[in-house]
């Protein structure tokens, strides 16, 4: 599910519905008819699902990136501490 693809499909359905309902008395009525179109509703649902999926993946990615940063920092701290401890042990002997 590509969000961009879903948005494009939604816009295409919106344009087609606008053309089909061009004979309506007002623009508001034409838009209302477009929003009632089952294909438009389905495209809107697909767009919403693609957006939700992207946001979920983005949150998972950010969480993994933060854990990676924390792990890297912790490893750097522990590896760097070994030299200080060895040096302190030689000085105290």
C-alpha positions in Angstrom: 0.0 0.0 0.0 1.7 3.1 -1.2 0.2 6.2 0.4 1.0 8.4 -2.7 -0.8 5.9 -4.9 -3.8 6.0 -2.7 -3.9 9.8 -2.7 -3.7 9.8 -6.5 -6.5 7.3 -6.7 -8.6 9.3 -4.3 -8.0 12.5 -6.4 -8.9 10.7 -9.6 -12.2 9.5 -8.0 -12.9 13.0 -6.7 -12.4 14.4 -10.2 -14.5 11.8 -11.9 -17.3 12.3 -9.4 -17.1 16.1 -9.9 -17.6 15.6 -13.6 -20.4 13.1 -13.1 -22.2 15.5 -10.7 -21.5 18.7 -12.7 -25.2 19.1 -13.4 -26.0 19.7 -9.7 -27.4 23.1 -8.7 -24.5 24.1 -6.4 -20.9 23.0 -5.9 -21.8 21.9 -2.4 -24.4 19.5 -3.8 -21.9 18.2 -6.4 -19.3 17.6 -3.6 -21.9 15.9 -1.4 -22.7 13.5 -4.3 -19.1 12.8 -4.8 -18.6 12.0 -1.1 -21.4 9.5 -1.3 -19.9 7.6 -4.3 -18.9 4.1 -3.0 -15.6 4.1 -5.1 -14.7 7.5 -3.5 -15.4 6.1 0.0 -13.3 3.0 -0.7 -10.5 5.2 -2.0 -10.7 7.4 1.1 -10.6 4.3 3.4 -7.5 3.0 1.5 -5.8 6.3 1.8 -6.5 6.4 5.6 -5.2 2.8 6.0 -2.0 3.7 4.0 -1.5 6.7 6.2 -2.0 4.8 9.4 0.4 2.1 8.2 3.1 4.7 7.3 2.7 6.3 10.7 3.0 2.9 12.5 6.2 2.1 10.6 7.6 5.5 11.2 7.0 5.1 15.0 8.6 1.6 14.9 11.6 3.0 13.0 12.1 5.9 15.3 11.9 3.6 18.3 14.5 1.3 16.8 16.7 4.2 16.0 16.6 5.5 19.6 17.4 2.0 20.9 20.3 1.8 18.5 21.6 5.2 19.7 21.3 4.2 23.3 23.0 0.8 22.8 25.9 2.5 20.8 26.3 5.1 23.6 26.3 2.4 26.3 28.9 0.2 24.4 31.1 3.2 23.8 31.0 4.1 27.5 31.8 0.5 28.6 34.6 0.0 26.1 36.2 3.3 27.0 36.0 2.5 30.7 38.2 -0.6 30.3 41.3 1.5 29.6 40.8 3.7 32.6 40.3 0.6 34.9 43.4 -1.1 33.6 45.4 2.1 34.0 44.1 2.6 37.6 45.0 -1.1 38.4 48.6 -0.6 37.3 48.9 2.6 39.3 47.6 1.0 42.5 49.8 -2.2 42.3 
